[in-house]
């Protein structure tokens, strides 16, 4: 099996609800990072063998295999195909895994992986709701097999976030404190230029607009819960957002033939699953599986990116894994930076790679909760 290397990792700034990217067609949004990749990397785009993009709610402007559409909208070679992946919130992390597997198996030498999502144009869960006009209330309740196994209980990320908070004994004030520091870390990262090498500007839009400098613990405490009687509020939840991200994955052969400098080696990829009703707990067993299978000890991991779908998810992972909080999401997470569903996995990886390079860290681990009770884990090794 051969190694897979990432030689470019780029993303757009992240647009907030009704923000700077709300009117940008997803094909154009996803095209920006593709075209910019080949402006920064001296490699002929004709050599690309596949484009793999994550996207969730692939309806309307995100339908019709958005990966292929983004590539064509970027004006890149027509003979290069594309395919779109939906592993819910982990879609673009899975896209990177598929790209890595193609390289590792020797069936490809150059693959671009990434993701795109415009949540202003297509609201979250729109694809799940689109079937209601055809008589389907949700994707699950009409299945006799599903009902036999899981009953008719609600499949809800909000319930899951609350269940996790209760099981790991996380109070509302503790989650709000975590969320507040996510915003502070993101603002600090912006102020110190930590994102400058990873962001592709779009016109005059040059930096993430989601972090809330004006927020406070007092404001967070004043919010009503999303479900009456629960502790989960908008303040401790990820923000809806718009963005795209892309990573160029190549073989060692391509590195040598084209004199490319690798950013990181993909040291491990895996995915595991857990109870779909709990939904958001899978990063914990997935991380344990990845550590065991990779042979890389958790205390050898220098930085972790875990998607802040909710504060309780990242906080429970930290408690369960007994990992230093200061090494988790050092530049802020989705509570501050937003969670553009299909783009988030590649966005997290892009940020983690640039953190590893900037701070000369050897290993980084990325994981995230995903619909269906799933979680991808990627371990990267710094090549410098």
HUMOFEN-V354799 format. One record per helix or strand of 3 or more residues. SS is the DSSP state (H for helix, E for strand). FROM is the first residue (numbers start at 1). TO is the last residue. If there is no record, write none. Layout:
ss | from | to
SS | FROM | TO
SS | FROM | TO
This chain:
ss | from | to
E | 4 | 12
H | 26 | 40
H | 45 | 47
E | 50 | 54
H | 60 | 62
H | 66 | 73
E | 82 | 85
H | 88 | 105
E | 110 | 118
H | 126 | 134
H | 144 | 150
H | 157 | 167
H | 172 | 191
H | 217 | 221
H | 234 | 236
E | 242 | 251
H | 252 | 257
E | 264 | 273
H | 282 | 294
H | 298 | 300
E | 303 | 306
H | 311 | 321
H | 325 | 327
H | 334 | 337
H | 341 | 359
E | 363 | 370
E | 374 | 382
